[in-house]
Amino acid sequence: MLTRFSGSAYWLSWILAGAIALPLVAFFVVPPLKGLETPPLWPRYLVSMMLNATWGLGTALILRGLGGARSS
């Protein structure tokens, strides 16, 4: 879905997807599924956003390297 973007929009979309979507799932979906309470957000959420933004960038690099995304 994000591979339809090109240029800087491609990179930014993957970084934002990693920085926003993944931590939200990790903090608000996973704990209730495990029967736990939502953990305190600050400063864990900020650290999680930075780490998961790196995952988003890595995913974009791998997809670009495998030819799964259009060249910019």
Summary of the structure (lengths in Angstrom):
residues: 72
radius of gyration: 14.3
end to end distance: 16.2
largest distance: 44.5
contacts: 186
relative contact order: 0.22
helix: 72%
strand: 0%
